[in-house]
């Protein structure tokens, strides 16, 4: 594997992670600012995770599964931390 191929794979992985973090931030803010609250955010996170898993299977790239796990970890911890007091 050449250095250029490794750089392209790293760039692809960072784009996937960046896009998923951006999407996570957007719907977490939406849930916080509307009446969705903690339950709405949890539903968005679950759907986002399932979409990442399905996409990982369809394109056969581990970065999507790892990104989905990151969505679960970061999303639910953010959900509990920032919105847990609103219940």
Helices and strands as residue ranges (DSSP letters): H 3-33, H 37-59, H 62-83, G 84-86
